[in-house]
Amino acid sequence: MQKYIFLLISTFLIACSSDNQEITPTETFIKAADMSFLPLIEAEGVLFKNKENNTEDALQTLKNAGCNTIRIRLWHTPESATSSFNEVKSFCQRVRNKGLKIWLCVHYSDTWADPGHQQKPQAWENLTFQQLKIEFENYTATIAAELKPEIMQIGNETNSGFLFPEGNLMTNETQFLTLLAAGASKIRTHSPATKIMLHYAGIEGANWFFSKTTAIDFDYIGLSYYPIWHGKNLSLLEETIKTLGTTHQKKVCIAETAYPFTYNWNDWTNNIIGSSDQILPNFEATPLGQKNYLLQIQNSIKSSKFGAGFCYWGAEWVAFRGNQATNGSSWENQALWDFNLKALPVLEAFN
């Protein structure tokens, strides 16, 4: 009888908590690295090394360090093979073979999409909105059905919408939300196990943006956070994660972040970060500072019961075209490998 009552109580508790998005101890905290450039970088002859300074598959080094998810960028019809559907499909298989999960970042553009750039694919340039919606739905369905990622973003940093001008949130809010809803529906139909993410860059305005998307069927709130662009107030970051999670009952991820291990450079491509005023005063631009920054970001995420994980962006973007290249990397001093291609101590923060 006691066993029967215990089972009834347990069943009741599980049922009552089924709609709660709180991260439970049994769920996996997402520890991801964006490795989108890896196929290109390897094709140009770069060999990454682990912390013992031995040549090793970069994906294996990440997995050994505790990384469990690889984020991959997808462009519609890029100028080269980089981030094309065929390259991404092959890369996804390689990631799966390593036993790692896939987080697919679909830009819905032929090139970079971000808050200031949301140009729709050239192939969709002269379509009516209804024709655009159909193409968007078919493309989304194909991605979900063939790649079946564990996480799929509908757009990248869609602060002001995507697929401009039709999907511009500021001028065509109804059409933007119509496209989001249609995309989510296609993902649910063609890959039911995939978690859907909406992605906003920064802290300021995040509450406003996600108040617009309350009718959309999605799982994760994704935020980009870089001190150089989004402020140096980590307390505000924590507060925003808690507010968004509580308000919308959604899990929250830091979808992009990174930090320098030096102000120096390793090629002639201008770097994004090169001075102390661009980073947090408590974390120096050193290998230890980079590691401690990522540990603090994790603490900020975990301070909320809705914090689901993080992704380190540009993890692999080393100076892959030589130390005099002007078309190399603007991010090599923020990568997870140093200028000698040896894994940095920051990888310990993944464990």
Secondary structure, 3 states (H helix, E strand, C coil): CHHHHHHHHHHHHHHHCCCCCCCCCCCCCEEEEECCCHHHHHHCCCCCECCCCCECCHHHHHHHHCCCEEEEEECCCCCCCCCCHHHHHHHHHHHHHCCCEEEEEECCCCCCCECCECECCHHHCCCCHHHHHHHHHHHHHHHHHHHCCCEEEECCCCCCECCECCCECCCCHHHHHHHHHHHHHHHHHHCCCCEEEEEEECCCCHHHHHHHCCCCCCCEEEEECCHHHHCCCHHHHHHHHHHHHHHHCCEEEEEEECCCCCCCCCCCCCCCCCCHHHCCCCCCCCHHHHHHHHHHHHHHHHCCCCEEEEEECCCCCCCCCCCCCCCCCCCHHHCCECCCCEECHHHHHHC
